[in-house]
Amino acid sequence: MCVTAAVPLEQLLEGSNGRYYTAWQVRRRLRIGDWRRCLRQRQPERHLVETDDGGLLMLTPVEPADAPRWLEVRIVGDAEVAIDTRRRSGTAREAVSPRRI
């Protein structure tokens, strides 16, 4: 995993969909209503959220050192954004802006 700024990463979470999210991305999706909190388990820490399409997504914290090499965390303003560098079309700006279909 690559972090593009010398800032400590708050938290990195792995989703049951195979994607990775920073704590900032999770808070933002909950705040704007893309996700709704369902359950939180403290030991081991896990979060279950409902997505805007009605699906369930389990989020589990991971150590940044254990993240795959293709994952990059970028700092965009005051946001920490997890980027899958295997996807050619994704940019940091797209990752920060919500996509509504």
C-alpha positions in Angstrom: 0.0 0.0 0.0 1.2 3.5 -0.8 0.3 6.6 1.3 0.9 9.8 -0.7 1.5 12.1 2.3 3.5 11.7 5.5 0.3 11.8 7.6 -0.7 8.9 9.8 -3.7 7.1 8.4 -6.7 7.2 10.9 -8.1 3.8 10.0 -8.3 1.6 7.0 -11.3 -0.8 6.5 -11.8 -3.7 4.2 -15.3 -4.2 2.8 -17.0 -7.5 2.2 -17.2 -6.3 -1.4 -13.4 -6.5 -1.8 -13.0 -2.7 -1.7 -11.1 -0.7 0.9 -12.3 2.5 2.6 -10.7 5.0 4.9 -12.5 6.1 8.1 -13.1 9.5 6.4 -14.9 7.7 3.4 -17.1 5.7 5.8 -18.1 8.7 7.9 -18.9 10.7 4.7 -21.1 7.9 3.2 -23.0 7.6 6.5 -23.4 11.4 6.7 -24.7 12.0 3.2 -27.0 9.0 3.4 -25.4 6.6 1.0 -25.0 4.1 3.8 -27.0 3.5 6.9 -25.5 1.9 10.1 -27.0 -1.4 11.0 -24.7 -3.1 13.6 -21.4 -2.5 15.3 -19.4 -5.2 17.0 -16.6 -4.2 19.3 -14.6 -7.4 19.7 -13.5 -8.0 17.1 -14.4 -4.6 15.6 -16.7 -4.9 12.7 -19.4 -2.6 11.2 -22.4 -3.7 9.1 -24.0 -1.0 6.9 -26.8 -1.0 4.5 -25.9 0.5 1.1 -28.1 2.9 -0.9 -29.2 -0.1 -3.1 -30.4 -2.1 -0.1 -27.4 -4.4 0.1 -25.4 -5.1 3.2 -21.7 -4.4 3.5 -19.4 -5.6 6.3 -16.5 -3.4 7.2 -13.5 -4.7 9.1 -10.4 -2.7 10.2 -7.1 -3.8 8.7 -3.6 -2.8 9.4 -2.2 -0.6 6.5 0.8 -2.9 6.3 -1.5 -5.8 5.5 -3.3 -3.9 2.6 -2.6 -5.1 -0.9 0.1 -3.4 -3.0 -2.4 -2.0 -5.5 -4.1 0.1 -2.8 -3.1 3.7 -2.5 -4.3 6.2 0.1 -4.3 9.8 -1.2 -4.8 13.0 0.8 -7.3 15.3 -1.0 -7.8 18.5 1.0 -8.7 17.2 4.5 -9.9 13.8 3.1 -8.1 10.5 3.2 -9.2 8.4 0.1 -8.5 4.8 -0.6 -7.8 4.3 -4.3 -7.7 1.0 -6.2 -4.8 1.6 -8.6 -5.9 -1.4 -10.7 -8.9 0.7 -11.9 -7.8 3.0 -14.6 -10.8 5.3 -14.7 -10.8 6.2 -11.0 -9.3 9.5 -9.8 -9.0 11.0 -6.4 -11.7 13.6 -7.3 -14.2 10.9 -8.3 -13.5 9.0 -5.1 -14.3 12.0 -3.0 -17.4 13.1 -5.0 -20.5 10.9 -4.5 -21.7 9.1 -7.6 -25.5 9.2 -7.9 -27.2 7.1 -10.6 
